[in-house]
């Protein structure tokens, strides 16, 4: 069971996404970096939150294309 303070990977704020991604890897990832990705076309939900799965897929596509 989750409560309101538990982030959902399907509806993260840019700050939450940055914290999760930074903790999962060895690269420094900031909220500003996530926001820049959103401005560059990373997919968001209607409310502006990020689905971590969709965002990770977008990042992988961007890396594969060398962007």
Secondary structure, DSSP 8 states (H G I E B T S, - for coil): ---TTS-BTTBB-HHHHHHHHHHHSSS---HHHHHHHHHTT----TTS-B-HHHHHHHHHHHHHTT-
